[in-house]
């Protein structure tokens, strides 16, 4: 199984790349609405969204005192049976905010032994 941690400038760019790389196919559902479906060995795609770089601070009522700082762009995790060349969008973080059950938390780890 291949696990990819990806970073894109925005969601539209991410979806276009995932379609181009064969992670997704776009189909039309019974209501004639476009839908994205997994393709070519894709097991999961997780839209992580923005990731906090520095936590904000808030008062007792939840009002922002100091705004949080985010890493640039949006993030996705992909699990697939395929080897895909994501080039500049693939990143190799440590202390990831998301992991797939049974797999190492960091970027492309092996199945954890239980």
N, C-alpha and C positions, 0 to 999 in steps of 0.2 A: 504494500500500500504506500502511496506517495502522499505526503502532506506538504502543502505549500502555504506559506504566510506571504500575503501580498499587500502592497500599498499602491494606491492610485490617487490622482489629484481629486477626482470626484466620482460619484456613483455612476454617472453616464459613461465615463471612460472605462470604468471597471466592467460594466455590463457589456459594452462593445468588445472589450478584449476577451472576456470569458466566452462570448459568442464566437468570436473569430478563432479562438483556440480550441473550440469544440467541447468546452466544459458544459455549456448550455446549448440547447436548441430552442428556437421560438416556434410555438405552435399556436393555432387558433382553437379555442375551446368551443363547446356547444353553444355558447352565447355570443359567438363570433368575437370574443375578446382575446387579445394576445396573451400568452402565458409562456414563462420560461420553464423548461424541463431539463433534468439532468441528462447528459449524453456521454457516450464514449467512455464508460467506466467511472463516471463521476458518482461518488457515494454521498457527498455532502458539500454544500457551499454555505458558509456562515458569514453574513454581513456583520462585521464587528462594528463598523461605523468609525466614529472619531475615538481616539484614545487619549486619555488625560496624561499629560507629561508632568504637570505640577498641580496638585490639588488646590482648589479654591478654599477660601475660608468663609464661614457663614455665621450669622448671629443666631440667637435662640429661636427666632421666628422664621429662620431659613432664608433671610435676606442676604444677598451677596455682599461681603465686605471686600474680598479680593477675588477677582475672576480667575477661574482655572485656566491653565495654559494647555493647549492641545498639541500633539504632534501634527505635522502637516499631512493633509490628505485624509483618505478613508481606507479602512483595512478590511481584508477578506481572508478567510481560511478556506482552503479547498482540500478535500480528501478524494483521491481518485486512484484507479489502478493503472493509469497512464502516466508516462513520463512526458512532461510538458515544459517547453522552453519559455518561461515567463520573462526572461531577460531582466530588464531594469526594474520590473515591478516586484520581483521576488526579494524578500528580506529575510534575515536570519536573526531575529531578536532572541533575547534571553528574558526570563521572567515574564513570559507571555500572559496576556489577559484571558486567553482562551486555549483550551486543548480538547482534543477528541478523546473520549473515554477509552482507556487502554493504551494510549500512546503518550510518549514523553511530552511534557509541557512545552519544551523548547522546540524550535522550528521543525526539523524533520527527524524526529526520534523514532527508535524502534518500539515495538510492542513491549510494554512493561511486564516483567515477570511478577506473578502474584504468589 
